[in-house]
Amino acid sequence: MRILLTLVLFFVFQAQAANPAAVRAEHGMVVSRSALASQAGVAIMKSGGNAIDAAVATGFALAVAYPSAGNLGGGGLAVIRLADGTVVTLDHRETAPGKASRDMFLDGNGAVIPGMSRQSHAASGVPGTVDGLLVLLEKYGTKTRQEVMAEAIRLARDGFPLSKDMADQFAEVLGAMRNYPASLAIFTRNGEPYREGDIWKQPDLAQTLERIAEEGRDGFYKGRVADLIVAEMGRGNGLISLEDLANYRSVWREPIHGAYRGHEIWGMPPPSSGGVLIVEMLNMLEPHDLAGLSRDSAPAIHLMIEAERRAYADRSEHLGDPDFFPVPIAKLLSKDYARGRFADFRVDQASPSETIAAGKWPAESLETTHFSVVDAAGNAVALTTTLNSGFGNRIVVTGAGFLLNNEMDDFSIKENTANQYGLIGREANSIESGKRMLSSMSPTIVTKDDKPFLITGSPGGSTIITTVLQVIVNVIDHGMNIADAVARPRYHHQWQPDSVMYDAGAIPPETIKSLEAMGHKGFRMFPFGGLGDANSILIEDGELHGMKDPRNEGLAAGY
């Protein structure tokens, strides 16, 4: 078995030289999980729109063309860098319904009710995506709703050929949809699985999008669509009310800001944990000569793991919705704090996680999606959006054509009790009415010399943060072009469990032996297609370099 693994890793390393090349452009670029969504965004820029217009067009198109994570029924986070240098962030994360309560997923004996926080109507938080995209458009866009939504509406109404990837995704979740007729009506062809090349149409979703285009947020949060959402809640034990929908509002928040080796790092603040942790880890790494170490060497990986271990321990205790919990952001971002946090780092020995801190945290599903956008004027958008699990709770709102999220599982449903990912949360992330659940989504913009330099982000639950960290380090410390920085195999440590997860080819066998000798343990290859999906853009010498992560479908589209 060891010989076979060694041969597999050898061929992976040999294949790295054949990484796909980045796409180059001069005027504008969109990189997303869906070729159709990327093309929708670029078309808007070609017609005179800016990066914000393109991001909104891409976001609505993803709701049609990539339904496992693109959505109307979920939420997201956006970091925006404007042409004048202003950086803002928009939190359009879902919120707990007004009737939500701390123990809502527990039975009379205080035990967790199996599956309720993931596979029921009660699993859904109040959706934020529609409000967030419209707020972005109204504040910083130049196009009308009708213009930026036209392609999404056309794709839903007229349909498009399914790729093998999407047909396979539908087939995988049909069993979980068997009790929901509206879901089966959309994701099967009269009860039979769709096949590659079949034309997939979504007439109910097209009507919902048309209402939003015509009426704005009232076309979703009030009126017929809102009534359909509440009626769907009534078919199960859902809690979202008309009042919850009418009262939902996105929140503008101060961006996370850090500095690393002459670059400015701009990230998402809580309820995202990503912005804080990325800057905290970069602060720990900055005093060390990463550029002088081979990226795949034991010393380099040891250094990265130890920074990750300490930052994720802080996540478990200190991060939650800042409107409900006092998050010590300034302290966590301090370079002095990072130096103190890393004071016990040893170059030759791992720090057992149980000696760092105690407690674990919740994380969202791997089925999130991220896209990056930039225009010729220097406007840039990093936006990550999710339903939580792939296809959310698998429940389509009857008559409205979109899936509901299951983000309530991202709360700590019971203190010190593992959620679906075997992770544990505490008080900072407990359920409260109106509260936003903690997220790992990490849309990030890096600037250099007061100009946009790198736009990145990823899906992947708790692995989002380390994916983004490695893309940044690959570019800044290891001098990689964006194609190599994104395609390079990755690894991940999140404090608890005390183990190292890695892509095939990320850590050479001899390096694993060296790391084990230092005390690192629990090495396991990531069981799915690869860690993250970092759709990124690098700007150098005025030229845009877009890289679609080769781990998945999608497109870097530019002009």
C-alpha positions in Angstrom: 0.0 0.0 0.0 2.8 2.4 0.9 4.5 1.7 -2.5 1.3 2.4 -4.3 0.8 5.7 -2.5 4.3 6.7 -3.3 3.8 6.0 -7.0 0.5 8.0 -6.9 2.2 11.0 -5.3 5.2 10.7 -7.7 2.9 11.0 -10.7 0.9 13.9 -9.0 4.2 15.8 -8.6 5.2 15.1 -12.2 1.8 16.4 -13.4 2.1 19.7 -11.5 4.2 21.2 -14.4 1.1 20.8 -16.6 -1.1 23.0 -14.5 -3.6 24.9 -16.7 -2.5 28.4 -17.6 -4.2 31.5 -16.3 -6.5 33.5 -18.6 -5.2 37.0 -19.4 -7.2 40.1 -20.1 -6.9 43.9 -20.1 -10.3 45.3 -19.2 -12.3 43.0 -16.9 -12.3 39.5 -15.5 -14.8 37.2 -13.7 -13.7 33.8 -12.3 -16.4 31.5 -10.9 -17.5 27.9 -10.5 -19.9 28.2 -13.5 -18.8 29.1 -17.1 -22.3 30.5 -17.7 -22.2 32.7 -14.6 -18.7 34.0 -15.5 -19.8 34.8 -19.0 -22.9 36.7 -17.6 -20.6 38.9 -15.5 -18.2 39.7 -18.3 -21.1 40.5 -20.7 -22.3 43.1 -18.2 -18.8 44.7 -18.1 -18.5 44.7 -21.9 -21.8 46.6 -22.0 -20.4 49.3 -19.8 -21.0 48.0 -16.3 -18.5 47.9 -13.5 -17.2 45.1 -11.3 -20.1 45.5 -8.9 -22.6 45.2 -11.7 -20.8 42.1 -12.9 -20.7 40.6 -9.5 -24.4 40.9 -9.1 -25.0 39.4 -12.5 -22.7 36.6 -11.6 -24.4 36.0 -8.3 -27.9 35.8 -9.8 -26.6 33.5 -12.6 -25.0 31.2 -10.1 -28.4 30.8 -8.4 -29.6 29.3 -11.7 -26.5 27.5 -13.1 -24.9 26.2 -9.9 -27.7 25.4 -7.5 -25.8 23.3 -5.0 -24.2 26.5 -3.7 -25.3 29.4 -5.8 -28.6 30.6 -4.4 -31.5 32.9 -3.7 -32.3 31.0 -0.4 -29.0 31.3 1.3 -26.5 34.1 2.1 -23.0 35.4 1.6 -20.2 37.8 2.4 -18.6 40.4 0.1 -15.4 42.4 0.2 -15.4 45.3 -2.3 -12.5 47.5 -3.2 -13.5 50.6 -5.1 -11.5 52.5 -7.8 -10.9 55.3 -5.4 -9.2 52.9 -2.9 -12.1 52.6 -0.5 -12.7 49.1 0.9 -16.1 48.1 2.3 -17.6 44.8 3.3 -21.2 43.6 3.1 -22.5 40.9 5.4 -25.6 39.3 3.9 -25.3 36.2 6.0 -28.6 34.5 7.0 -30.1 35.2 10.4 -31.9 33.0 12.9 -35.7 33.4 12.7 -37.5 35.4 15.4 -38.9 32.1 16.9 -35.5 30.5 17.1 -34.2 29.5 20.5 -31.0 28.2 22.1 -32.4 24.6 22.6 -34.6 24.4 19.5 -32.8 21.3 18.2 -32.9 19.4 21.5 -35.6 17.0 22.8 -37.2 17.1 26.2 -34.2 15.3 27.7 -31.7 17.8 26.3 -30.4 15.4 23.6 -29.8 16.6 20.1 -32.6 15.5 17.7 -30.8 13.7 14.9 -30.9 15.5 11.6 -33.2 18.3 12.6 -30.6 21.1 12.3 -29.7 19.9 8.7 -32.6 18.1 7.1 -35.7 19.9 8.1 -37.6 23.2 7.4 -36.3 24.4 10.8 -32.8 24.2 9.6 -33.3 27.3 7.4 -32.2 30.7 8.5 -33.7 33.9 7.0 -32.1 34.2 3.5 -29.8 37.2 2.8 -28.5 36.7 -0.7 -31.2 38.6 -2.6 -31.0 41.6 -0.2 -27.2 41.5 -0.4 -26.9 41.5 -4.2 -29.5 44.2 -4.5 -27.9 46.4 -1.9 -24.5 46.1 -3.7 -26.2 47.1 -7.0 -28.0 50.0 -5.5 -25.0 51.4 -3.6 -22.1 50.9 -6.1 -23.6 49.5 -9.4 -24.4 51.5 -12.5 -26.8 49.1 -14.3 -30.5 48.4 -13.6 -31.9 45.3 -12.0 -33.4 44.3 -15.3 -30.0 44.5 -17.0 -27.9 42.6 -14.5 -30.6 39.9 -14.0 -31.6 39.4 -17.7 -29.1 36.5 -18.3 -30.1 34.7 -15.1 -33.7 34.9 -16.1 -33.0 33.7 -19.6 -31.0 30.7 -18.3 -33.8 29.7 -15.9 -36.6 30.2 -18.5 -35.0 28.7 -21.6 -32.7 26.3 -19.9 -29.1 25.1 -20.7 -27.4 21.8 -21.3 -26.3 20.0 -18.1 -22.7 19.1 -17.7 -21.7 15.7 -16.5 -20.7 17.3 -13.2 -24.1 18.9 -12.6 -26.0 15.8 -13.7 -23.9 13.7 -11.3 -24.6 16.2 -8.4 -28.3 16.0 -9.0 -28.2 12.2 -8.9 -26.3 12.2 -5.7 -29.0 14.1 -3.7 -32.1 12.6 -5.2 -32.5 10.2 -2.3 -32.5 13.1 0.2 -35.2 14.8 -1.8 -37.6 11.9 -2.0 -40.0 13.5 0.5 -40.1 16.8 -1.2 -42.2 16.8 -4.4 -41.2 20.3 -5.4 -37.5 19.3 -5.2 -38.0 16.2 -7.3 -40.0 18.1 -9.9 -37.0 20.4 -10.5 -34.0 18.0 -10.0 -35.4 15.0 -11.9 -37.0 14.6 -15.4 -40.4 13.2 -14.5 -38.8 11.2 -11.7 -35.9 10.0 -13.8 -32.3 11.3 -13.3 -31.1 13.9 -15.6 -28.2 13.0 -17.9 -25.3 15.0 -19.3 -26.5 17.2 -22.2 -30.1 17.3 -21.1 -31.7 20.8 -21.3 -32.6 21.9 -17.8 -35.3 24.5 -17.4 -36.5 26.2 -14.2 -39.7 28.1 -14.9 -40.7 28.8 -11.3 -37.3 30.2 -10.6 -37.5 32.3 -13.7 -40.8 33.8 -12.4 -39.2 34.5 -9.0 -36.2 36.2 -10.7 -38.6 38.3 -12.8 -40.4 39.5 -9.7 -37.2 40.5 -8.1 -36.1 42.3 -11.3 -39.4 44.2 -11.4 -40.0 44.9 -7.7 -36.6 44.8 -6.1 -36.3 43.3 -2.6 -40.1 43.5 -2.2 -40.3 40.9 -5.0 -38.7 38.4 -2.6 -39.1 39.5 1.0 -42.8 40.6 0.6 -45.7 39.6 -1.6 -46.1 36.3 -3.4 -42.6 34.9 -3.0 -42.6 35.7 0.8 -46.0 34.0 1.0 -44.6 30.9 -0.7 -41.6 30.7 1.7 -43.9 30.9 4.7 -46.3 28.4 3.2 -43.3 26.1 2.7 -42.4 26.6 6.4 -45.9 25.4 7.3 -45.3 22.1 5.5 -42.7 21.2 8.1 -41.5 22.6 11.4 -40.0 25.8 9.8 -39.8 29.0 11.7 -39.3 31.8 9.1 -42.2 34.2 9.2 -43.4 37.1 7.0 -42.1 39.5 9.7 -38.7 37.8 9.6 -38.5 38.3 5.8 -39.7 41.8 5.8 -37.2 42.8 8.6 -34.1 41.2 7.0 -31.3 43.6 6.3 -27.7 43.2 5.1 -25.1 44.9 7.2 -22.1 47.1 6.1 -19.2 46.3 8.3 -15.6 47.7 8.7 -13.2 45.4 6.8 -10.5 43.5 8.5 -7.2 45.1 7.6 -3.7 43.7 7.9 -0.2 44.2 6.5 2.1 41.5 5.2 5.5 42.0 3.6 4.6 45.2 1.8 1.0 44.1 0.9 -2.3 45.2 2.4 -4.7 42.4 3.3 -8.5 43.2 3.3 -10.9 40.6 4.6 -14.3 40.0 6.0 -15.0 40.7 9.7 -17.2 38.6 12.0 -19.5 36.9 11.7 -16.9 35.6 9.3 -13.9 34.1 11.1 -11.8 34.1 7.9 -10.6 37.7 7.8 -9.4 37.7 11.4 -7.7 34.3 11.2 -5.9 35.0 7.9 -4.4 38.2 9.2 -3.6 36.6 12.6 -1.8 33.7 10.8 0.1 36.0 8.5 1.2 38.0 11.5 2.6 34.8 13.1 4.4 33.9 9.8 5.9 37.3 9.0 8.9 37.1 11.3 9.9 33.9 9.6 11.7 33.4 6.3 9.1 31.4 4.3 10.6 32.5 1.0 13.9 30.8 2.0 12.2 27.5 2.6 11.0 25.1 0.0 7.2 25.2 0.0 6.9 21.4 0.4 9.7 21.0 3.0 9.1 19.9 6.6 10.2 23.2 8.1 7.8 25.2 5.9 4.8 23.0 6.5 5.6 22.7 10.2 5.6 26.6 10.4 2.3 26.8 8.6 0.6 24.1 10.7 1.7 25.7 14.0 0.2 29.1 12.9 -3.0 27.4 11.8 -3.3 25.4 15.1 -3.1 28.5 17.3 -5.4 30.7 15.1 -8.1 28.0 15.0 -7.9 27.6 18.8 -8.7 31.3 19.1 -11.6 30.9 16.7 -13.3 28.5 19.0 -13.4 30.9 22.0 -13.5 34.4 20.6 -15.5 34.6 17.4 -19.2 35.0 16.7 -21.7 37.6 15.6 -20.3 40.9 16.9 -23.9 42.3 17.3 -24.4 39.6 20.0 -20.9 38.8 21.4 -17.9 41.0 22.2 -15.4 39.9 19.6 -11.8 41.1 20.5 -10.9 42.0 16.9 -8.2 44.5 17.6 -6.4 42.2 19.9 -6.5 39.2 17.5 -5.2 41.4 14.7 -2.3 42.9 16.7 1.2 41.9 15.6 2.3 42.0 19.2 -0.4 39.5 20.1 0.7 37.2 17.2 4.3 37.3 18.4 3.1 36.4 21.9 0.9 33.7 20.6 3.8 32.2 18.7 6.4 32.6 21.4 6.3 28.9 22.3 6.8 27.8 18.7 9.6 25.3 18.3 11.3 24.8 14.9 11.8 21.1 15.7 8.7 20.0 17.6 4.9 20.1 17.1 2.7 21.6 19.8 0.0 19.1 20.8 -3.3 20.7 20.3 -4.5 19.8 23.8 -1.7 22.1 25.2 -2.8 25.1 23.1 -6.4 25.5 24.2 -9.7 23.6 24.6 -12.9 23.6 22.7 -14.0 23.2 19.0 -16.2 25.0 16.6 -18.8 24.5 13.8 -18.1 24.9 10.1 -20.2 25.0 7.0 -20.3 22.4 4.3 -17.8 22.1 1.4 -20.6 23.2 -0.9 -20.1 26.9 -0.8 -18.9 28.9 -3.8 -16.6 31.9 -4.4 -16.1 34.2 -7.3 -13.7 37.1 -8.0 -14.3 40.1 -10.2 -12.3 43.1 -11.3 -12.8 45.9 -13.9 -10.5 48.2 -15.8 -11.0 51.1 -13.4 -9.7 49.1 -10.4 -13.1 48.2 -8.8 -12.8 44.6 -7.4 -15.2 42.2 -5.7 -14.5 39.1 -3.7 -17.8 37.3 -2.9 -18.5 34.0 -1.3 -22.0 32.6 -1.1 -23.6 29.4 0.3 -26.6 27.3 1.3 -24.4 25.5 3.8 -24.7 21.8 2.8 -24.7 21.0 -0.9 -28.2 21.9 -2.1 -29.0 23.2 1.5 -31.6 21.2 3.3 -32.7 19.9 -0.2 -36.1 21.6 0.1 -37.3 23.7 -2.8 -39.9 26.3 -2.0 -43.0 25.1 -3.8 -43.9 27.5 -6.6 -40.8 29.6 -6.2 -38.2 27.3 -7.6 -35.3 27.8 -5.2 -33.7 25.8 -2.5 -33.6 26.7 1.2 -30.5 26.8 3.2 -29.6 24.7 6.3 -27.4 27.4 8.0 -29.0 26.9 11.4 -26.6 23.9 11.8 -23.7 26.5 11.7 -24.8 27.6 15.2 -23.7 25.7 18.3 -26.9 23.6 18.7 -25.7 22.4 22.0 -22.6 23.4 23.9 -19.7 20.9 23.6 -21.8 18.6 21.3 -20.4 17.8 17.9 -22.3 19.0 14.8 -22.5 17.1 11.5 -18.8 17.6 10.9 -17.7 16.3 14.3 -16.9 19.9 15.5 -18.0 21.6 18.7 -19.1 25.1 19.4 -19.7 27.2 22.5 -21.4 30.3 23.9 -20.1 32.8 21.3 -22.0 31.0 18.6 -25.1 29.8 20.4 -28.5 30.3 18.8 -30.4 33.5 19.4 -33.2 35.2 17.6 -31.9 37.5 14.8 -28.3 36.4 15.3 -26.0 35.5 12.4 -24.2 32.2 12.6 -20.4 32.0 12.5 -18.8 31.4 9.1 -15.5 30.4 7.7 -16.2 32.2 4.4 -13.1 34.4 3.6 -13.5 36.6 0.5 -10.2 38.5 0.4 -8.6 41.3 -1.5 -4.8 42.0 -1.4 -3.6 45.4 -2.5 0.0 46.5 -3.3 1.1 50.1 -3.8 -2.6 51.2 -3.3 -3.7 49.1 -6.2 -5.6 45.8 -6.3 -3.1 42.9 -6.5 -4.9 39.6 -5.6 -8.6 38.8 -5.4 -9.3 35.3 -3.9 -11.5 33.2 -1.7 -12.9 29.6 -1.7 -15.5 27.2 -0.5 -14.6 24.3 1.8 -16.0 24.9 5.3 -13.2 25.2 7.9 -10.7 24.6 5.1 -11.6 27.9 3.4 -9.3 29.9 5.6 -6.2 27.8 5.1 -6.9 27.6 1.4 -6.9 31.4 1.1 -3.9 31.6 3.4 -1.9 29.3 1.1 -2.9 31.1 -2.1 -1.6 34.4 -0.5 1.6 32.8 0.8 2.2 31.0 -2.6 2.1 34.3 -4.4 3.9 36.6 -1.9 6.4 34.3 -0.3 7.0 31.7 -2.9 6.7 34.0 -6.0 4.3 31.7 -7.8 2.2 32.9 -10.7 -1.6 32.7 -10.1 -2.0 29.4 -12.0 0.5 27.6 -9.8 -0.6 29.4 -6.6 -4.2 28.2 -7.1 -3.5 24.7 -8.6 -0.8 23.7 -6.1 -2.0 20.9 -3.8 -2.9 22.1 -0.3 -2.9 20.9 3.3 -5.0 21.9 6.3 -4.8 21.8 10.1 -7.6 23.3 12.3 -6.4 22.7 15.9 -9.0 20.1 16.7 -9.0 17.3 15.6 -5.2 17.3 15.9 -4.6 15.9 12.4 -3.3 17.1 9.0 -5.5 16.8 6.0 -3.9 17.1 2.6 -4.5 16.9 -1.2 -2.7 14.2 -3.1 0.7 15.4 -3.8 0.7 18.2 -1.2 3.2 16.7 1.2 5.9 14.4 -0.1 6.2 11.0 1.7 9.6 11.8 3.1 8.3 15.1 4.4 5.5 13.3 6.2 8.1 11.1 7.9 10.0 14.2 9.0 6.8 15.9 10.3 5.8 12.8 12.2 9.2 12.7 13.9 8.5 16.3 15.1 5.3 15.1 16.7 2.7 15.9 14.0 0.1 13.2 13.6 -3.1 12.1 12.0 -2.0 12.6 8.4 -4.9 11.8 6.0 -5.5 12.5 2.4 -8.6 14.6 1.7 -11.3 12.2 0.5 -13.0 14.3 -2.1 -11.8 16.2 -5.2 -9.4 18.5 -3.5 -9.1 21.1 -0.8 -10.9 24.3 -1.8 -11.9 25.9 -5.1 -9.9 29.2 -5.1 -11.2 31.2 -8.1 -8.7 34.0 -8.1 -7.4 37.0 -10.0 -3.9 38.4 -9.9 -3.1 41.9 -11.4 0.5 42.5 -12.5 1.8 45.4 -14.6 -1.8 46.4 -15.5 -2.7 42.9 -16.8 -5.4 40.7 -15.3 -4.6 37.0 -14.8 -7.6 34.9 -13.9 -7.3 31.4 -12.6 -10.2 29.0 -12.3 -9.3 26.3 -9.7 -8.6 23.1 -11.8 -10.2 21.0 -9.0 -13.6 21.8 -10.3 -15.6 23.1 -13.3 -15.9 26.8 -14.0 -14.4 29.5 -16.1 -12.0 32.5 -15.9 -13.6 34.9 -18.4 -12.0 38.2 -19.4 -11.8 40.7 -22.2 
